[in-house]
Amino acid sequence: MTSGIRGARGGTESEVHEDVEETFGNFVTFEGITIPRQWTITYTQSGGQVPIQRWDVSVKKMAHNLLIDPADFVINQFSKK
């Protein structure tokens, strides 16, 4: 994704570009499906004061068709104990 923003700074126009880059790696085949175990998201903005931000996501464990307890989705804001 790349977007351009024009804005006035000190009476002059400047152009700012925002970039989001996603990269995938360390692919494995799990139950017949090839999926990445590493996902990196990098955000940059040129022409501004925002530094590069980076998020790294790694899959440590995979499981398929596990039973999920419906109680795990219940939110009790005002539980009485």
C-alpha positions in Angstrom: 0.0 0.0 0.0 1.3 3.4 -0.9 -0.6 6.6 -0.3 0.4 10.2 -1.0 -0.7 13.1 1.2 -0.2 16.8 0.4 -0.2 19.3 3.2 1.0 22.8 4.0 4.0 23.0 6.2 5.3 26.5 6.9 3.5 27.9 4.0 4.8 25.4 1.5 3.3 22.2 0.1 5.1 18.9 0.7 4.3 15.4 -0.3 4.3 12.5 2.2 4.4 8.9 1.1 3.3 6.1 3.5 4.4 2.5 2.7 3.3 -0.7 4.3 5.3 -3.8 3.3 4.5 -7.3 4.3 7.0 -10.1 3.8 6.5 -13.8 4.5 9.1 -16.5 5.1 10.0 -19.9 6.6 7.3 -21.7 4.8 6.2 -25.2 6.0 3.6 -27.6 4.7 1.0 -28.4 7.5 -1.7 -30.9 6.8 -1.4 -30.3 3.0 -1.4 -26.5 3.1 1.8 -24.5 2.7 1.8 -21.6 5.1 4.5 -19.1 6.4 5.8 -19.3 9.9 7.3 -15.8 9.7 5.4 -12.6 8.9 7.0 -9.1 8.9 5.2 -5.8 8.5 7.2 -2.7 7.9 5.7 0.8 7.9 7.6 3.8 6.6 6.7 7.4 6.0 8.9 9.6 3.8 8.8 13.4 4.1 7.7 13.3 7.7 9.1 12.8 11.1 7.8 9.3 11.6 10.5 6.6 11.8 10.3 3.1 10.4 8.1 0.8 12.5 8.4 -2.9 12.2 6.4 -5.9 13.6 7.7 -9.4 13.4 5.2 -12.3 13.9 6.4 -15.8 14.3 4.3 -19.0 14.5 5.7 -21.2 17.3 3.0 -24.0 17.3 0.3 -25.1 14.9 -2.8 -27.2 15.6 -5.9 -28.1 13.5 -9.4 -29.1 14.3 -9.1 -28.6 18.1 -12.2 -28.5 20.3 -13.0 -25.0 21.5 -14.9 -24.5 24.6 -17.8 -22.0 23.9 -17.2 -20.6 27.4 -13.9 -19.1 26.1 -16.0 -16.6 24.2 -18.1 -15.4 27.1 -17.3 -12.0 28.5 -18.4 -11.4 32.0 -17.9 -7.7 32.7 -19.9 -7.8 36.0 -19.3 -11.2 37.4 -20.7 -11.9 40.8 -18.4 -13.8 43.0 
